[in-house]
């Protein structure tokens, strides 16, 4: 047996044209020191069969899984279990949002040995080194492991300087799966690249899964490095658009200006995520520059138009309902589409108060659409995040909410969509409230079909807008079966965070 490492990217809900950046960053961290292979669940009809074909050679000693909640978890759990049963000598290491937040259920499963708690650029190779050389790993930062019946978390490490990290091994990935097949057709372009230019976020929103991992820290690659990486993919494989999967791409106006200036001559279209209260401070000339440089759509966490709910969500104390509307209107002059997400269904003292907050935001969303009809609206229902010290999480617990205790429970039908924020199983939300949110979403998407669904032609858009128009105008959202039928027939794709 040698010490080769198998890296697995479980299948996600998105299309196959996403480079598996998270697992590829781990490959970059061990490149040149350990041999590795990648299995991408998005590109394999039988991912377990592919994994087993590698492990049966006896050359592999470690398996690293990156696991996000939802669809990735649904594939990761049974495959990890099969791997451990058939290849008990394999050391199983998980990283990603899910094992970081739900480390007890992961490590108590019996088939996961270690969890990487946050960035694994340093922790993963250090853990492998310790295991290979029979040295202590207890002082390695950013790991979680089981000792007897106890779950041990080591200290958190600083976020590494992003420019000093090794380049992602795109060329080696190309040996396993063609990079060309990862550059898919989207609203932005025919060959869209998924890319991370920064890590973390400097804010502490109480509903966000990023906060417990990065603790209000953010580090970014320089604009020049970002440009160099994108230019490499553009020149070698023909990428013509970019989705920035950063948690917050637009933290630094200075970096954004530098990047926009560099990328403008390349004539590429791009998308990223931002905060409204951050970008509201950007100068008009900056917004005009990023528009001219190819930025077509920006995702913003609006969350709510209710200032009391924004405070409950800990949006930093600077974002307001009025600001949300004003900024949507402001972006019209720069031809940038704002993509606003709203989190409906936060807990309250009574069911009546919960419903009042839902009704308030439904009315508020219509106000946003009135000032800027091109604003894309993404609707979520609130899903608790286990954040220590969060008043919102404490309120969720006091209302009776509890997470599943085992991995098998997490992939049960009633829980598999929990972290997609569509069916949160929270006790303060009644089925009628969830129906109200989903029905309004159906009518809203009928009245304003998303521009990102490139399959809808002009006729379909006009027809479904006509069918939905009366309902939207008179605020009748119950039982929108005729709209759902058309959406199902045409395989309508609702607006969502690009690439997630």
C-alpha positions in Angstrom: 0.0 0.0 0.0 1.2 3.5 -0.8 0.1 6.8 0.5 -2.0 8.0 -2.5 -4.9 10.3 -1.8 -8.4 10.1 -3.4 -10.3 13.4 -3.5 -14.1 13.2 -4.1 -16.5 16.0 -5.1 -20.0 14.6 -4.5 -22.7 15.5 -7.0 -24.5 18.8 -6.4 -27.8 20.2 -7.6 -26.1 22.4 -10.2 -25.2 21.8 -13.8 -22.0 19.9 -14.5 -20.1 22.9 -15.8 -18.6 23.9 -12.4 -14.9 23.3 -11.8 -14.7 21.6 -8.3 -12.7 24.5 -6.8 -13.0 23.4 -3.2 -11.5 20.0 -3.7 -9.1 21.3 -6.3 -7.6 23.7 -3.6 -6.8 20.6 -1.5 -5.2 19.0 -4.5 -3.1 22.1 -4.9 -2.0 21.9 -1.3 -0.6 18.4 -1.6 0.6 18.6 -5.2 4.3 17.5 -5.5 4.3 15.8 -2.1 1.5 13.2 -2.4 0.0 11.6 -5.4 -3.7 12.3 -5.8 -6.7 11.6 -8.1 -10.0 13.4 -8.3 -13.4 11.7 -8.7 -16.2 14.2 -9.5 -19.7 13.0 -8.8 -21.1 15.5 -11.3 -19.2 13.8 -14.1 -19.6 10.1 -13.2 -22.6 7.9 -13.7 -21.3 5.5 -11.1 -19.1 7.5 -8.7 -18.7 4.7 -6.1 -17.6 2.3 -8.9 -15.0 4.8 -10.0 -13.8 5.3 -6.4 -13.7 1.5 -5.7 -11.6 1.0 -8.9 -8.9 3.2 -7.5 -9.1 1.9 -3.9 -8.9 -1.8 -5.1 -5.4 -1.2 -6.4 -4.2 -1.0 -2.7 -2.3 2.2 -3.6 -4.5 4.6 -1.7 -4.5 5.3 2.0 -6.7 8.4 2.4 -10.0 9.7 1.0 -10.9 13.4 1.2 -14.5 14.4 0.7 -15.8 18.0 0.3 -19.4 18.1 1.5 -22.0 20.8 1.3 -25.5 20.3 2.7 -28.3 19.0 0.5 -27.5 17.0 -2.7 -23.8 16.6 -2.0 -24.6 15.1 1.4 -27.1 12.8 -0.1 -24.4 11.2 -2.3 -21.5 11.6 0.2 -23.1 9.6 3.0 -23.9 6.3 1.3 -20.6 6.4 -0.6 -18.5 7.1 2.5 -20.3 4.3 4.3 -19.6 1.8 1.4 -16.0 2.9 1.2 -15.4 2.3 5.0 -17.1 -1.0 4.9 -15.2 -2.4 2.0 -11.9 -0.6 2.5 -11.6 -0.2 6.3 -7.9 0.7 6.0 -8.9 4.0 4.3 -8.6 7.1 6.5 -11.7 9.2 5.7 -11.4 13.0 6.0 -14.3 15.4 5.4 -14.3 19.1 4.8 -16.9 21.7 3.9 -19.8 23.6 5.5 -21.7 20.5 6.5 -19.1 18.6 8.5 -17.9 21.8 10.1 -21.3 22.6 11.4 -22.5 19.1 12.1 -19.3 17.5 13.2 -20.9 15.4 16.0 -23.2 13.5 13.6 -20.3 13.2 11.1 -17.7 11.8 13.5 -20.2 9.6 15.4 -21.2 8.0 12.1 -18.3 5.5 12.4 -17.0 6.0 8.9 -15.5 9.5 9.0 -12.2 9.8 10.9 -11.4 13.6 10.7 -13.1 16.9 9.9 -11.3 19.9 8.4 -12.7 22.9 10.3 -12.6 25.7 7.7 -9.8 26.2 5.1 -7.8 23.1 4.5 -4.9 24.5 2.6 -2.6 24.0 5.6 -4.6 21.7 7.8 -5.1 18.9 5.3 -1.5 18.3 4.3 -0.4 18.8 7.9 -2.8 16.1 9.0 -1.6 13.7 6.3 2.0 14.4 7.3 1.3 13.6 10.9 -0.5 10.4 10.1 2.2 9.3 7.7 4.9 9.9 10.2 3.1 8.7 13.3 3.4 12.2 14.8 0.9 14.0 17.1 -1.9 15.8 15.2 -3.6 17.3 18.3 -1.8 20.7 17.8 -2.7 21.0 14.1 -5.1 23.9 13.7 -8.5 23.6 11.9 -9.2 20.0 12.6 -11.9 18.2 14.5 -11.6 14.6 15.6 -13.0 12.1 18.1 -11.1 11.0 21.2 -13.0 8.3 23.1 -16.5 9.7 23.4 -15.4 13.3 23.1 -15.3 15.6 20.1 -12.1 17.6 20.0 -11.8 20.9 18.1 -8.3 22.3 17.7 -7.6 26.1 17.5 -8.7 28.0 14.5 -5.9 29.1 12.2 -5.4 32.4 10.4 -6.7 32.6 6.9 -3.7 32.2 4.6 -2.5 34.8 2.2 -4.4 33.9 -0.9 -1.7 35.1 -3.3 0.8 32.8 -1.6 -1.3 29.7 -2.1 -0.2 27.3 -4.9 -2.1 27.7 -8.2 -5.0 25.4 -8.7 -3.8 22.4 -10.9 -6.2 23.0 -13.8 -3.9 21.1 -16.2 -3.9 18.0 -14.0 -7.6 18.2 -13.5 -7.9 18.2 -17.3 -6.2 14.8 -17.3 -9.2 13.4 -15.4 -12.0 15.5 -16.8 -11.9 17.9 -19.7 -11.8 21.5 -18.6 -13.9 22.3 -21.7 -16.8 20.3 -20.3 -16.6 22.4 -17.1 -17.1 25.6 -19.0 -20.9 25.6 -19.7 -23.4 27.8 -21.3 -25.2 30.2 -18.9 -26.9 33.5 -19.1 -23.5 35.1 -18.9 -21.8 33.3 -21.8 -21.2 30.1 -23.7 -18.2 28.9 -21.7 -18.6 30.1 -18.1 -15.8 29.6 -15.6 -16.6 29.2 -11.8 -13.9 30.9 -9.8 -13.1 31.8 -6.1 -11.2 35.1 -5.7 -11.5 35.4 -1.9 -12.4 33.5 1.2 -14.6 34.3 4.1 -16.7 37.5 4.8 -16.1 40.3 7.2 -19.7 40.4 8.5 -21.6 38.4 11.1 -25.1 37.7 9.8 -26.8 35.4 12.3 -28.4 33.2 9.6 -25.2 32.6 7.5 -23.3 29.3 7.5 -20.1 31.2 6.7 -19.9 33.1 10.0 -19.0 30.2 12.4 -16.3 29.1 10.0 -14.5 32.3 9.2 -15.5 34.4 12.2 -15.8 37.7 10.4 -12.5 37.3 8.5 -12.0 37.8 4.8 -8.9 37.5 2.6 -8.7 37.9 -1.1 -6.4 37.4 -4.0 -5.0 40.5 -5.5 -6.8 41.9 -8.6 -3.7 41.0 -10.7 -3.7 37.4 -9.5 -7.4 37.0 -10.2 -6.9 38.5 -13.7 -3.9 36.2 -14.3 -5.9 33.1 -13.4 -8.9 34.0 -15.5 -6.8 35.0 -18.4 -5.0 31.6 -18.3 -8.3 29.8 -18.6 -9.6 32.2 -21.3 -6.5 31.8 -23.4 -6.1 28.0 -23.0 -9.7 26.8 -23.0 -11.7 29.7 -24.3 -13.7 30.9 -21.2 -15.9 33.9 -22.1 -17.6 34.5 -18.7 -17.0 34.2 -15.0 -19.1 33.3 -11.9 -17.3 34.5 -8.8 -18.3 32.1 -6.1 -16.8 34.2 -3.3 -19.1 34.7 -0.3 -18.5 38.5 -0.8 -16.6 39.5 -4.0 -17.2 43.3 -3.6 -15.7 43.9 -0.1 -13.0 46.2 -1.4 -13.9 49.0 -3.8 -10.2 49.4 -4.6 -9.7 45.8 -5.6 -12.9 45.8 -7.6 -11.7 48.9 -9.5 -8.3 47.3 -10.2 -9.9 44.1 -11.4 -12.5 45.8 -13.6 -9.7 47.9 -15.2 -7.7 44.7 -16.0 -10.6 42.5 -17.2 -12.3 45.2 -19.3 -10.2 44.6 -22.5 -11.0 40.9 -22.4 -14.7 41.5 -23.1 -15.9 38.8 -20.6 -19.2 38.9 -18.7 -19.2 38.2 -15.0 -21.3 37.9 -11.8 -20.5 38.0 -8.1 -22.0 38.4 -4.6 -22.1 41.6 -2.5 -23.8 43.4 0.4 -26.1 46.2 -0.4 -24.8 48.5 2.4 -21.2 48.0 1.1 -21.9 48.7 -2.6 -24.3 51.6 -1.8 -21.1 53.4 -0.7 -19.4 52.8 -4.1 -19.0 55.8 -6.3 -21.0 56.1 -9.5 -17.9 56.0 -11.5 -17.0 52.6 -9.9 -20.4 51.2 -10.7 -20.1 52.5 -14.3 -16.6 51.0 -14.6 -17.7 47.5 -13.5 -20.7 47.6 -15.8 -18.4 48.6 -18.8 -16.0 45.8 -17.7 -18.7 43.1 -18.1 -20.5 42.8 -14.8 -24.0 42.0 -15.7 -25.7 40.8 -12.5 -24.8 41.0 -8.8 -26.3 38.8 -6.0 -27.3 40.7 -2.9 -28.5 39.4 0.4 -31.5 41.8 0.9 -33.0 39.3 3.4 -36.0 41.5 4.4 -37.5 44.9 4.0 -38.5 44.9 7.6 -35.9 46.8 9.7 -36.7 44.8 12.8 -36.1 41.5 11.0 -32.8 42.9 9.5 -31.8 43.6 13.1 -32.8 40.1 14.1 -30.7 38.7 11.2 -27.7 40.9 12.4 -27.2 42.5 9.0 -24.5 44.7 10.5 -26.8 47.5 11.6 -26.4 49.6 8.4 -28.8 48.0 5.9 -32.4 49.2 5.9 -35.5 48.5 3.9 -35.3 52.0 2.4 -31.7 51.4 1.3 -32.7 48.2 -0.4 -35.2 49.9 -2.6 -33.0 52.9 -3.3 -30.1 50.8 -4.4 -32.2 48.7 -6.7 -33.4 51.9 -8.4 -29.9 53.2 -8.5 -28.5 50.2 -10.4 -30.9 50.8 -13.3 -28.7 53.6 -14.7 -25.7 51.2 -14.9 -27.4 48.3 -16.6 -26.5 45.9 -13.8 -29.2 43.5 -12.7 -29.6 43.3 -8.9 -30.4 39.8 -7.7 -32.0 40.1 -4.3 -32.4 37.2 -1.9 -35.0 37.3 0.9 -35.2 35.1 3.9 -38.8 34.6 5.0 -40.1 32.8 8.1 -37.8 33.9 10.9 -39.1 32.9 14.4 -41.4 35.1 16.5 -43.3 35.0 19.7 -46.6 34.0 18.0 -47.7 32.4 14.8 -49.5 35.7 14.0 -46.3 37.6 14.2 -44.5 35.1 11.9 -47.2 35.5 9.3 -47.2 39.3 9.6 -43.5 39.3 8.8 -44.1 37.1 5.8 -46.9 39.4 4.5 -44.7 42.5 5.1 -41.9 41.1 2.9 -44.3 39.9 0.1 -45.6 43.5 -0.1 -42.0 44.9 0.1 -40.8 42.7 -2.7 -43.5 44.1 -4.9 -42.3 47.6 -4.1 -38.8 46.6 -5.2 -40.2 45.2 -8.4 -42.0 48.5 -9.0 -38.9 50.7 -8.8 -36.8 48.2 -10.8 -38.7 45.4 -12.6 -35.5 43.8 -13.7 -34.5 43.0 -10.1 -34.3 39.2 -9.7 -35.9 37.9 -6.6 -34.7 34.7 -4.8 -36.9 33.5 -1.9 -35.7 31.3 0.9 -37.3 30.2 4.1 -35.1 30.7 7.2 -32.9 27.7 8.2 -31.2 27.9 11.5 -27.4 27.8 11.6 -25.7 26.5 14.8 -23.9 29.7 15.7 -22.7 30.0 19.3 -23.9 33.2 20.9 -26.4 33.9 18.2 -29.7 35.3 19.6 -31.5 34.1 16.5 -30.3 30.5 16.9 -31.2 30.7 20.6 -34.7 31.8 19.6 -34.9 28.9 17.2 -34.0 26.4 19.9 -36.5 28.0 22.3 -39.2 27.5 19.7 -38.5 23.8 19.6 -36.1 23.4 16.7 -33.6 20.6 16.7 -31.1 19.3 14.2 -31.0 15.5 13.2 -28.5 13.5 15.3 -27.3 11.0 12.7 -26.1 11.2 9.1 -28.9 8.8 8.0 -31.5 11.2 9.4 -29.9 14.1 7.5 -30.4 12.3 4.1 -34.0 11.3 4.9 -36.6 12.8 2.5 -37.9 15.3 5.0 -34.4 16.7 5.8 -32.5 16.5 2.5 -33.7 19.9 1.3 -33.3 21.7 4.7 -30.1 23.5 3.9 -31.4 24.5 0.4 -33.8 26.7 2.5 -36.9 25.5 0.7 -38.5 23.3 3.4 -36.9 24.1 6.7 -38.9 21.9 9.0 -39.0 24.7 11.6 -41.8 24.3 14.2 -42.9 28.0 14.0 -43.7 27.7 10.3 -47.0 26.1 9.5 -47.6 24.2 6.2 -50.0 27.1 5.3 -47.2 29.6 5.8 -44.8 27.6 3.6 -47.5 27.3 1.0 -48.0 31.1 1.1 -44.3 31.7 0.4 -44.0 29.1 -2.3 -47.3 30.2 -4.0 -46.2 33.8 -4.0 -42.9 32.7 -5.5 -44.7 30.9 -8.3 -46.8 33.9 -9.2 -43.8 36.2 -8.9 -41.7 34.1 -11.2 -44.6 33.9 -13.6 -45.1 37.6 -13.7 -41.3 38.2 -13.9 -39.5 35.2 -15.5 -35.8 35.2 -14.6 -33.4 36.4 -17.3 -31.0 33.6 -16.2 -33.2 30.8 -17.7 -31.8 30.8 -21.2 -34.3 28.1 -22.3 -37.3 30.5 -22.2 -38.0 32.1 -25.6 -39.9 35.4 -26.0 -43.2 33.7 -26.7 -43.0 31.7 -23.5 -42.0 34.7 -21.4 -44.9 36.8 -22.7 -47.4 34.0 -22.3 -46.6 33.1 -18.7 -46.4 36.8 -17.8 -49.9 37.2 -19.2 -51.2 34.2 -17.4 -49.7 35.4 -14.1 -50.4 39.1 -14.4 -53.9 39.2 -13.0 -53.0 37.1 -10.0 -50.0 39.4 -9.3 -52.0 42.6 -9.7 -54.8 41.6 -7.4 -52.7 39.8 -4.8 -54.2 36.4 -5.3 -51.5 33.7 -4.9 -53.4 30.6 -3.7 -53.5 27.5 -5.8 -51.5 28.8 -8.9 -51.8 25.4 -10.6 -51.9 26.9 -14.1 -48.6 28.7 -13.6 -47.0 25.6 -12.0 -48.1 23.5 -15.0 -46.5 25.9 -17.5 -43.3 26.0 -15.4 -43.1 22.3 -15.1 -43.9 21.8 -18.8 -41.2 24.3 -19.9 -38.8 23.1 -17.1 -38.6 26.7 -15.8 -35.4 27.4 -13.8 -36.2 29.7 -10.8 -33.7 32.5 -10.1 -31.0 31.4 -7.6 -27.5 32.1 -6.6 -25.5 31.4 -9.7 -23.7 28.1 -9.4 -25.1 27.0 -6.1 
